[in-house]
């Protein structure tokens, strides 16, 4: 949405760099959420709380 918003809505109060900044923030935030989610899932599996994966020793 950040990359096309300026084509849909004209707002002269928004700096020209804002769409790029906002898009990069969104991507960074999504990457951090993904890393935290994967780390927690791995931690749960190592602690024996998650499902066993095929081929892993029991």
C-alpha positions in Angstrom: 0.0 0.0 0.0 2.9 2.4 0.8 4.1 2.2 -2.8 0.8 3.1 -4.4 -0.9 5.3 -1.8 0.5 8.5 -3.2 -1.2 7.6 -6.6 -4.5 7.2 -4.9 -4.6 10.0 -2.2 -2.9 13.3 -2.7 -1.6 14.8 0.6 0.9 17.7 0.2 1.8 17.4 3.9 3.6 14.1 3.5 7.3 14.3 2.7 8.5 12.7 -0.5 10.7 10.2 1.4 7.8 8.9 3.6 6.6 6.1 1.3 10.0 4.6 1.1 10.7 4.9 4.8 7.3 3.5 5.7 7.7 0.5 3.3 11.2 -0.3 4.7 9.9 -0.1 8.2 7.0 -2.5 7.3 9.5 -5.0 5.8 11.9 -4.7 8.8 9.0 -5.2 11.3 7.7 -8.2 9.3 11.2 -9.8 9.3 11.6 -9.3 13.0 8.2 -10.9 13.7 9.1 -13.8 11.5 12.5 -14.3 13.2 10.9 -14.2 16.7 8.2 -16.6 15.7 10.7 -19.1 14.3 13.0 -18.8 17.3 10.1 -19.5 19.7 8.9 -22.4 17.6 12.4 -23.9 17.6 12.8 -23.3 21.3 9.5 -25.0 22.0 10.5 -28.0 19.9 13.9 -28.3 21.6 12.2 -28.1 25.0 9.9 -30.9 24.0 6.7 -28.8 23.7 6.3 -28.9 20.0 5.5 -31.7 17.5 8.3 -34.1 16.6 9.6 -33.8 13.1 10.0 -36.9 10.9 13.5 -38.3 11.0 14.4 -36.8 14.4 15.4 -39.1 17.3 12.8 -39.4 20.0 
